[in-house]
Amino acid sequence: MSGDVTKVGDDQEVTQAFINNGTKSPKNVNNDLGKKDAMLPSLEEFEELREQLYMLRKYLKALAIVVFFGIIILLVVVTILYTNLDRGLKTHKHPVAPKVGENITRLLERQEVCFKCSEIRLGPSVEEANMLNAFRRRPNKAGEECCLDTPSQLLKLLKLFVEKRFLEEKSRGKINIHRDYVESKTSITTSAHLMGPRHRLIEGVGRQFALSNWTDDVGLAFRTRDMVYRYGRLVVPTDGMYYVYSQVSFLERFDDDRARRRSRSKTLSHYLYRYNMIYPRGGEEMLTQNSITKCCTESKSFGEYSSYLGAVFQLRGNDEIYVKVSNLSILSKDPKLNYFGLFRV
């Protein structure tokens, strides 16, 4: 009997020793687990939190839609105002336009208004350069200047200025106009294949010439609806990896001495470029280049050359991809020998 009492006493001492050393009894452990369970959110609280997150996403989407349509409405209002004022200046039927036109004319007569042409030029193509012919252009040490002489030129200036600022903000991602096009049940890979180009060949040797007027909807040529084509350039819709390719072919005939003199250049060059208003040095950047050394002999009656470029590039949304060559005068007229395209990988 005394042995049992001694054993019980020993167990009590061991238990007390555990408590003194910081070891918790099973009862205390159960209490701690109950406290942790009490700290966890209940199912009702979790459902309420998820509902709040869902409503927050709805509010953010609604806000984005309001901002988008607000920008569209602003552009429509500016376009309408520009159209009405331009019509009034031309017809002099608008009650305010004649006075505005007279005041602007007097202002332009008193003070010359000039600005850098690069501030309103929309891109590197010949067509976009010709838009600046609406102004009086003159050379300057800091670059070519465009000067205003009439109120109608001021309206054209405002139109180009607004369009360029819109494209710049879009390139920076501040204006996001993205559409998901789905055909049937399968999404179509962003891609384009252009053929041509369809422009009249001109005399041009010794520098870089951008190719324009490509065919995008005839024969084998195509582009998906998320690809935009403008002034010989393909506009990349979203950031990503793209395979960009191009082939150009040259054909020259040595029918007379004049043709041989015109072919004195020993090389033909082929370039892939990208353009974005937010990039430095005018927004142009060369992606890749290939050069061909011509073989010239007195006995040759013609020369035929081809160049192919293709590589994968990391491009950003609103990059504009295009092709340049060093000689336009001998570019082949067969549209299947000159092509240009890209697709997302």
Secondary structure, 3 states (H helix, E strand, C coil): CHHHHHHHHHHHHHHHHHHHCCCCCHHHHHHHHHHHHHHCCCHHHHHHHHHHHHHHHHHHHHHHHHHHHHHHHHHHHHHHHHHHHHHHHHHCCCCCHHHHHHHHHHHHHHCCEEEEHHHCCCCCCHHHHHHHHHCEEECCCCCCEEEECCHHHHHHHHHHHHHHHHHHHHHCCCCCCCCCCEECCEECCCEEEEECCCCCCCCCEEEEEECCCCECCCCCCEECCCCEEECCEEECCCCEEEEEEEEEEEEEECCCHHHHHHCCCCEEEEEEEEECCCCCHHHEEEEEEEEEECCCCCCCCEEEEEEEEEEEEEECCCCEEEEEEEECCCECCCCCCCEEEEEEC
